Amino acid sequence: MVYSIDMATVGIVGGTGFVGKYLTKLLTAQGNEVIIFTRDPNKYAASGKVTYAAFDAKRGNCDIEALKKLDSVVHLAGAGIADKRWSDARKKEILDSRVESTNLLTSTLKAHASHCKTFVAASATGFYGPDSRPNQPFTEQAAPYNDFLGETCNTWENASKKGAEFMRTTLLRFGIVLGKESGAFPEFVKPMAFGIMPILGSGKQMVSWIEVEDLARLILFAINNEQVSGIYNAVSPNPVSHRELMNTIAKAKGGLKIPAPVPAFVLQIMLGELSIEVLKSCNVSAQKITDAGFEFSYPDIKSATLHILAK
């Protein structure tokens, strides 16, 4: 199912990234104007219904005239969680890139963009800690976990909630986003070209995931539906173990794939503190968003995997 909105102008902060590209394609296919806010808009050429505007949180720079045109805005910006090993400097960059950009966006919207009525902000399932109760997935009411990502997500969300003071605000806690071009999926697939199927740690850890096109549609659903406000988990209704995820990809790829366990201590040496997230079992509920009426096109890992590999 495709969710549509009346033709509008939608801003996407961080729209040049993986999720932003899918969202832009979906919005413009329905006739909407999209303004992508980025640090260097001169790098990109306007095309059709897509234009670019300046947004640089470190410099406190935002194109106010572009912001005034918006009916809705989606905030996706932030340094990649898994792009680099977590040094103290990198952890600061991960936090600051989210909080500073959110503070600049909400304060500038409040001062200059009264026409913008909807704010959809990203968060992440890193808000939650490891599973503590078997078969009891995390819901949106859970408290933030007391570790780096839990505290980062909580601080990030508190900054986004400032938007609720003057416009409808929806926070989406993204699970692991699966798609062919970026994120975790191509990293899982690469070794399989050599007949190897890595199993990280025990392989029993639960992975709460969402296919990238479903995520773009979910964001559009949040824009389009006035009753959707507050916090929602943006995850498939069918989380899987890491081993099941890898087995599903291997079967879809075909050919012999030899399981190759990667022990936890090896990941700890390779990744440092980031290995905690790779090995963490986190079962997250999609019940609230499905109760709101959202329907997933790829609700199970088999259909999602086949769709991604068919592209």
TAQUI-V935416 format. One record per pair of residues at least 12 apart in sequence whose C-alpha atoms are under 10 Angstrom apart, sorted by sequence separation. I is the first residue (numbers start at 0). J is the second residue. D is the distance in whole Angstrom. If there is no record, write none. Layout:
BEGIN
i = (I;I)
j = (J;J)
d = (D;D)
END
This chain:
BEGIN
i = (11;23;39;40;41;52;53;54;78;80;81;127;246;263;266;10;38;39;40;52;53;79;80;105;124;126;128;245;9;33;34;35;36;37;38;39;40;51;52;78;79;80;127;128;156;263;20;32;33;34;35;36;37;38;39;50;77;78;124;126;127;128;129;156;218;263;19;32;33;34;35;36;37;38;39;77;78;126;127;128;156;217;242;262;9;31;32;33;34;35;36;37;38;77;78;79;126;127;128;217;8;9;30;31;32;33;34;35;36;37;38;77;78;125;126;127;128;7;8;14;34;35;36;37;38;77;78;101;124;125;126;127;214;6;7;14;15;27;28;38;76;77;126;128;152;213;214;6;14;15;16;27;76;77;125;126;127;128;213;214;3;4;7;8;9;10;11;12;13;14;15;26;27;38;75;76;77;125;126;127;213;2;3;6;7;8;9;10;11;12;13;14;26;38;74;77;125;126;127;1;2;5;6;7;8;9;10;11;12;13;37;76;77;97;124;125;126;209;210;3;4;5;6;7;8;9;10;11;12;13;23;24;36;37;75;76;97;123;124;125;126;127;207;208;209;210;3;4;5;6;7;8;9;10;11;12;23;36;74;75;123;125;126;127;184;207;208;209;2;3;4;74;125;126;207;208;209;1;3;15;123;124;125;126;206;207;208;209;36;122;123;126;182;207;208;209;35;36;74;122;123;126;181;207;208;34;121;122;175;176;177;178;179;180;206;207;208;34;72;123;139;174;175;176;177;178;179;206;207;122;123;139;174;175;176;177;178;205;206;207;34;121;122;173;174;175;176;177;178;205;206;207;34;120;121;173;174;175;176;177;204;205;206;15;32;33;36;72;120;173;174;175;176;177;203;204;205;206;208;241;14;32;35;122;176;177;203;204;205;206;241;33;34;35;36;57;66;121;176;202;203;204;205;206;10;33;37;56;57;61;69;120;201;202;203;204;205;241;8;9;10;11;12;36;56;59;60;67;119;120;174;201;202;203;240;8;10;11;12;13;55;56;59;66;67;118;173;200;201;202;239;240;10;12;56;57;61;66;70;118;120;199;200;202;239;240;12;56;57;59;60;61;67;69;70;71;72;119;171;198;199;202;238;239;55;56;59;60;63;67;68;69;70;71;72;73;74;75;76;77;118;197;198;238;55;56;58;59;62;63;66;67;68;69;70;71;72;73;74;75;76;77;80;117;118;127;197;198;237;238;54;56;57;61;66;67;68;69;70;71;72;73;74;75;116;117;126;171;196;198;199;237;238;56;60;63;64;65;66;67;68;69;70;71;72;73;74;75;118;123;124;125;126;171;198;236;237;238;55;56;59;63;64;66;67;69;70;71;72;73;74;117;118;119;120;121;122;123;124;125;170;197;198;234;235;236;237;54;55;63;66;116;117;118;119;120;121;122;123;124;125;169;196;197;234;235;236;54;115;116;117;118;119;120;121;122;123;124;125;171;196;233;234;235;236;251;22;115;116;117;118;119;120;121;122;123;124;170;232;233;234;235;250;251;109;113;114;115;116;117;118;119;120;121;122;123;169;196;232;233;234;236;248;252;94;98;102;105;109;113;168;169;196;231;232;235;236;247;248;251;252;19;94;97;98;101;104;105;108;168;191;195;231;232;233;234;235;247;250;251;10;19;93;97;100;101;102;103;104;105;106;109;167;194;231;232;233;246;247;248;249;250;10;19;94;95;98;99;101;102;105;106;109;169;231;232;244;247;248;252;9;18;19;90;94;97;98;101;102;105;108;109;168;169;170;171;176;187;188;191;192;230;231;232;243;244;247;248;251;8;10;11;17;90;93;94;97;98;100;101;104;105;108;167;169;170;171;172;173;174;175;176;187;191;202;230;231;236;243;247;251;9;10;14;16;96;97;98;99;100;101;102;105;167;168;169;170;171;172;173;174;175;176;194;196;197;201;202;235;236;248;8;9;10;11;12;13;14;15;16;91;94;95;98;101;102;105;167;168;169;170;171;172;173;174;175;184;188;192;194;195;196;197;198;199;200;201;202;231;235;237;238;239;244;248;7;8;9;10;11;12;13;14;15;16;90;94;97;98;101;105;167;168;169;170;171;172;173;174;184;187;188;191;194;195;196;197;198;199;200;201;227;234;235;236;237;238;239;7;8;9;10;11;12;13;14;97;166;167;168;169;170;171;172;173;187;191;192;193;194;195;196;197;198;199;200;201;235;236;237;238;7;8;9;10;11;12;13;170;171;191;193;194;195;196;197;198;199;200;235;236;237;6;7;8;9;10;11;12;13;174;184;188;191;192;193;194;195;196;197;198;199;200;227;234;235;11;12;163;191;194;195;200;226;227;235;163;190;191;199;200;191;199;221;224;80;220;224;235;160;190;160;221;136;206;217;220;206;220;221;204;205;206;207;220;130;156;200;204;205;206;207;208;220;129;130;199;203;204;205;206;207;208;129;202;203;204;205;206;207;217;200;201;203;204;205;206;207;216;217;199;200;202;204;205;207;216;217;199;200;216;213;216;213;214;213;124;212;213;124;212;213;74;210;212;213;209;210;211;13;210;12;209;210;12;209;210;139;140;208;209;210;213;139;140;208;209;212;12;138;139;208;210;211;138;139;210;138;209;210;71;73;137;212;71;72;73;74;210;211;73;121;210;120;119;82;119;81;81;119;136;79;118;119;117;118;10;117;9;116;117;8;117;174;9;10;11;12;117;119;122;124;174;9;11;116;119;121;122;123;124;174;118;119;120;122;123;124;117;119;122;123;172;121;171;184;188;177;184;184;147;148;178;179;147;177;178;177;179;180;148;178;179;178;179;177;178;179;180;179;178;137;138;139;73;136;137;138;139;73;129;136;137;138;139;129;135;136;137;138;139;73;128;134;135;136;137;138;139;73;129;130;131;133;135;136;138;72;129;130;131;132;136;71;125;128;129;130;131;70;71;128;129;130;128;129;130;125;127;128;127;125;127;124;18;124;17;124;18;17;17;17;18;17;18;16;17;84;85;86;84;85;86;25;83;84;85;86;84;85;22;26;81;84;85;21;22;25;26;83;84;21;22;24;25;19;21;22;23;81;18;21;22;26;80;81;17;18;21;22;25;20;21;22;81;18;19;22;80;81;18;22;18;1;0;3;9;2;1;2;4;0;1;2;3;4;2;3;1;2;4;5;1;2;3;4;2;3;4;2;3;2;2;1;2;0;1;0;1;0;1;0)
j = (23;35;51;52;53;64;65;66;90;92;93;139;258;275;278;23;51;52;53;65;66;92;93;118;137;139;141;258;23;47;48;49;50;51;52;53;54;65;66;92;93;94;141;142;170;277;35;47;48;49;50;51;52;53;54;65;92;93;139;141;142;143;144;171;233;278;35;48;49;50;51;52;53;54;55;93;94;142;143;144;172;233;258;278;26;48;49;50;51;52;53;54;55;94;95;96;143;144;145;234;26;27;48;49;50;51;52;53;54;55;56;95;96;143;144;145;146;26;27;33;53;54;55;56;57;96;97;120;143;144;145;146;233;26;27;34;35;47;48;58;96;97;146;148;172;233;234;27;35;36;37;48;97;98;146;147;148;149;234;235;25;26;29;30;31;32;33;34;35;36;37;48;49;60;97;98;99;147;148;149;235;25;26;29;30;31;32;33;34;35;36;37;49;61;97;100;148;149;150;25;26;29;30;31;32;33;34;35;36;37;61;100;101;121;148;149;150;233;234;28;29;30;31;32;33;34;35;36;37;38;48;49;61;62;100;101;122;148;149;150;151;152;232;233;234;235;29;30;31;32;33;34;35;36;37;38;49;62;100;101;149;151;152;153;210;233;234;235;29;30;31;101;152;153;234;235;236;29;31;43;151;152;153;154;234;235;236;237;65;151;152;155;211;236;237;238;65;66;104;152;153;156;211;237;238;65;152;153;206;207;208;209;210;211;237;238;239;66;104;155;171;206;207;208;209;210;211;238;239;155;156;172;207;208;209;210;211;238;239;240;68;155;156;207;208;209;210;211;212;239;240;241;69;155;156;208;209;210;211;212;239;240;241;51;68;69;72;108;156;209;210;211;212;213;239;240;241;242;244;277;51;69;72;159;213;214;240;241;242;243;278;71;72;73;74;95;104;159;214;240;241;242;243;244;49;72;76;95;96;100;108;159;240;241;242;243;244;280;48;49;50;51;52;76;96;99;100;107;159;160;214;241;242;243;280;49;51;52;53;54;96;97;100;107;108;159;214;241;242;243;280;281;52;54;98;99;103;108;112;160;162;241;242;244;281;282;55;99;100;102;103;104;110;112;113;114;115;162;214;241;242;245;281;282;99;100;103;104;107;111;112;113;114;115;116;117;118;119;120;121;162;241;242;282;100;101;103;104;107;108;111;112;113;114;115;116;117;118;119;120;121;122;125;162;163;172;242;243;282;283;100;102;103;107;112;113;114;115;116;117;118;119;120;121;162;163;172;217;242;244;245;283;284;103;107;110;111;112;113;114;115;116;117;118;119;120;121;122;165;170;171;172;173;218;245;283;284;285;103;104;107;111;112;114;115;117;118;119;120;121;122;165;166;167;168;169;170;171;172;173;218;245;246;282;283;284;285;103;104;112;115;165;166;167;168;169;170;171;172;173;174;218;245;246;283;284;285;104;165;166;167;168;169;170;171;172;173;174;175;221;246;283;284;285;286;301;73;166;167;168;169;170;171;172;173;174;175;221;283;284;285;286;301;302;161;165;166;167;168;169;170;171;172;173;174;175;221;248;284;285;286;288;300;304;147;151;155;158;162;166;221;222;249;284;285;288;289;300;301;304;305;73;148;151;152;155;158;159;162;222;245;249;285;286;287;288;289;301;304;305;65;74;148;152;155;156;157;158;159;160;161;164;222;249;286;287;288;301;302;303;304;305;66;75;150;151;154;155;157;158;161;162;165;225;287;288;300;303;304;308;66;75;76;147;151;154;155;158;159;162;165;166;225;226;227;228;233;244;245;248;249;287;288;289;300;301;304;305;308;66;68;69;75;148;151;152;155;156;158;159;162;163;166;225;227;228;229;230;231;232;233;234;245;249;260;288;289;294;301;305;309;68;69;73;75;155;156;157;158;159;160;161;164;226;227;228;229;230;231;232;233;234;235;253;255;256;260;261;294;295;307;68;69;70;71;72;73;74;75;76;151;154;155;158;161;162;165;227;228;229;230;231;232;233;234;235;244;248;252;254;255;256;257;258;259;260;261;262;291;295;297;298;299;304;308;68;69;70;71;72;73;74;75;76;77;151;155;158;159;162;166;228;229;230;231;232;233;234;235;245;248;249;252;255;256;257;258;259;260;261;262;288;295;296;297;298;299;300;69;70;71;72;73;74;75;76;159;228;229;230;231;232;233;234;235;249;253;254;255;256;257;258;259;260;261;262;263;297;298;299;300;70;71;72;73;74;75;76;233;234;254;256;257;258;259;260;261;262;263;298;299;300;70;71;72;73;74;75;76;77;238;248;252;255;256;257;258;259;260;261;262;263;264;291;298;299;76;77;228;256;259;260;265;291;292;300;229;256;257;265;266;258;266;288;291;148;288;292;303;229;259;230;291;207;277;288;291;278;292;293;277;278;279;280;293;204;230;274;278;279;280;281;282;294;204;205;274;278;279;280;281;282;283;205;278;279;280;281;282;283;293;277;278;280;281;282;283;284;293;294;277;278;280;282;283;285;294;295;278;279;295;293;296;294;295;295;207;295;296;208;296;297;159;295;297;298;295;296;297;100;297;100;297;298;101;298;299;229;230;298;299;300;303;230;231;299;300;303;104;230;231;300;302;303;231;232;303;232;303;304;166;168;232;307;167;168;169;170;306;307;170;218;307;218;218;182;219;182;183;221;238;182;221;222;221;222;115;222;115;222;223;115;224;281;117;118;119;120;225;227;230;232;282;118;120;225;228;230;231;232;233;283;228;229;230;232;233;234;228;230;233;234;283;233;288;304;308;300;307;308;272;273;303;304;273;303;304;304;306;307;276;306;307;307;308;307;308;309;310;310;310;281;282;283;218;281;282;283;284;219;275;282;283;284;285;276;282;283;284;285;286;221;276;282;283;284;285;286;287;222;278;279;280;282;284;285;287;222;279;280;281;282;286;222;276;279;280;281;282;222;223;280;281;282;281;282;283;279;281;282;282;281;283;281;176;282;176;283;178;178;179;180;181;181;182;181;182;269;270;271;270;271;272;212;270;271;272;273;272;273;211;215;270;273;274;211;212;215;216;273;274;212;213;215;216;211;213;214;215;273;211;214;215;219;273;274;211;212;215;216;219;215;216;217;276;214;215;218;276;277;215;219;218;213;213;216;222;216;216;217;219;216;217;218;219;220;219;220;219;220;222;223;220;221;222;223;222;223;224;223;224;224;293;293;294;293;294;294;295;295;296;296)
d = (8;9;9;5;9;9;9;10;10;10;10;9;9;9;9;9;10;8;6;7;10;9;7;9;9;10;10;9;9;10;8;7;9;7;8;6;8;9;9;7;7;10;7;9;7;9;10;9;6;6;6;6;6;6;8;9;9;5;10;9;7;7;8;10;9;7;9;5;5;5;5;5;5;5;8;7;8;8;6;5;9;7;10;10;8;7;6;6;5;6;5;5;5;8;9;10;5;5;8;10;9;10;8;9;8;8;7;8;5;7;8;8;6;9;6;9;8;9;10;9;10;9;9;10;9;5;8;9;10;8;9;9;7;9;10;9;7;9;9;10;7;5;9;9;9;9;8;9;5;8;10;6;7;9;9;9;8;7;9;9;9;9;10;10;7;9;7;9;7;7;7;9;8;9;9;10;10;9;6;6;9;10;8;7;8;6;6;6;6;6;6;7;10;9;9;8;5;4;10;9;10;9;6;5;5;5;5;5;5;6;9;7;10;9;9;6;7;7;8;10;8;9;5;6;6;6;6;6;7;9;9;9;8;10;10;9;9;9;8;9;8;9;10;8;5;8;7;9;8;8;8;7;9;7;9;10;8;8;9;10;9;9;5;10;10;9;5;5;9;10;8;8;7;7;6;6;9;10;10;9;10;8;9;10;10;7;9;9;9;9;7;10;10;9;8;9;10;9;8;6;10;9;10;8;6;7;10;9;7;9;7;9;10;10;9;5;8;9;9;10;10;8;6;6;6;6;9;6;7;7;9;9;5;4;5;5;6;7;5;9;9;9;7;9;5;6;6;6;8;5;6;10;8;10;8;8;6;8;6;9;8;4;6;10;10;9;10;9;8;8;9;9;9;10;9;5;6;10;10;10;9;9;10;9;10;9;5;6;9;10;9;10;9;10;9;9;9;9;8;7;6;8;9;8;10;10;9;9;8;10;9;7;10;5;6;10;9;9;9;10;10;10;9;9;8;9;10;10;9;9;9;9;5;8;8;10;9;10;10;9;10;9;9;8;8;9;8;9;8;8;10;10;9;8;9;7;8;7;9;10;9;8;10;9;10;9;10;6;8;10;8;8;10;7;9;9;7;9;10;7;8;9;9;8;10;5;7;10;8;6;8;9;6;5;8;8;8;9;9;9;7;10;6;7;8;8;10;10;9;8;8;5;10;7;4;6;6;6;6;7;8;10;10;9;8;10;9;10;9;7;9;9;9;8;6;8;8;5;6;5;5;5;5;6;10;9;8;9;9;10;10;9;9;6;10;10;9;9;10;7;8;8;7;6;6;6;6;9;10;9;9;8;10;8;7;8;9;9;9;8;10;7;9;9;7;9;9;8;8;8;10;9;7;8;8;9;6;7;5;9;10;8;9;10;9;7;8;9;10;8;8;8;6;6;6;6;6;6;4;6;8;9;7;10;7;8;5;9;10;5;5;5;5;5;5;4;4;5;10;9;8;9;7;6;7;8;10;8;6;6;6;6;6;6;6;6;8;9;7;9;6;10;9;10;10;9;10;9;9;8;8;7;9;7;9;9;7;9;7;7;10;10;9;9;9;9;9;8;8;9;9;8;7;9;6;10;8;7;8;7;9;9;9;9;9;8;10;7;8;9;10;9;8;8;10;9;10;6;10;6;9;9;9;9;10;9;10;10;9;9;8;9;9;9;9;7;8;10;10;10;10;10;8;7;9;9;7;9;10;6;7;8;7;10;7;7;7;10;6;8;10;8;9;8;6;9;5;6;8;6;9;9;10;10;10;10;9;9;9;9;10;9;6;10;9;9;7;8;8;10;9;10;10;9;8;8;6;9;9;6;9;9;10;8;7;8;9;7;9;8;9;9;7;7;8;9;10;10;10;9;10;9;6;9;8;10;9;9;9;10;10;8;10;9;8;4;6;6;6;6;6;8;10;10;9;9;8;9;10;8;10;7;6;8;9;8;9;8;10;8;10;8;9;6;9;9;9;9;6;5;5;5;5;5;5;10;10;7;9;8;8;6;8;7;9;7;8;10;10;7;10;9;9;9;9;9;5;6;6;6;6;7;7;9;10;9;8;9;8;9;10;6;6;6;6;6;5;6;8;10;8;8;8;6;5;6;6;6;6;6;7;9;10;10;10;6;8;8;8;5;5;4;5;5;5;8;10;10;8;9;8;8;6;8;10;9;9;10;9;4;5;5;5;5;5;5;8;8;6;6;8;6;7;5;6;6;6;4;9;9;9;8;6;6;6;6;6;7;5;5;8;7;10;8;9;8;8;7;6;8;10;9;9;9;9;9;9;6;8;7;8;7;8;7;9;7;9;10;9;6;10;10;9;8;10;9;9;9;9;10;8;10;8;9;9;9;10;10;10;8;10;10;10;10;9;9;10;10;9;9;9;9;8;9;7;9;9;10;6;8;7;7;10;10;9;8;10;9;6;4;6;6;9;9;8;10;4;5;7;6;7;9;8;8;7;6;9;8;9;9;8;6;9;9;9;9;9;8;7;10;9;10;9;9;9;6;8;10;6;9;8;7;9;9;9;9;9;9;10;10;7;9;8;8;10;8;9;10;9;10;9;9;9;6;10;10;9;10;9;10;6;9;10;9;9;7;6;8;8;9;10;10;9;10;10;10;10;10;9;9;10;9;8;9;7;9;9;9;9;7;10;10;9;7;9;8;10;7;9;10;9;9;10;10;9;10;9;10;9;10;9;7;10;10;10;10;9;10;10;8;8;8;9;10;10;9;8;9;9;10;9;10;10;9;10;9;10;10;9;10;9;10;9;9;10;8;9;8;10;9;9;9;6;6;7;8;9;9;10;8;10;8;9;9;8;8;6;6;8;10;9;5;5;6;9;9;8;5;6;8;10;10;9;8;9;5;9;8;8;9;9;8;9;9;9;9;8;9;6;6;9;10;10;7;8;8;5;5;10;10;10;8;5;6;7;8;9;10;7;10;9;9;8;8;8;9;9;8;9;9;10;8;9;6;10;9;8;9;8;9;6;7;9;9;9;7;6;10;8;6;9;9;9;7;10;7;8;7;9;9;9;7;10;9;8;10;10;8;9;7;7;9;5;8;9;10;8;8;6;7;8;9;9;10;9;8;8;8;10;9;7;8;10;10;10;9;9;7;7;8;8;9;10;10;7;9;6;8;9;6;8;8;9;9;9;6;9;7;9;7;10;9;9;10;10;9;9;7;10;8;9;7)
END
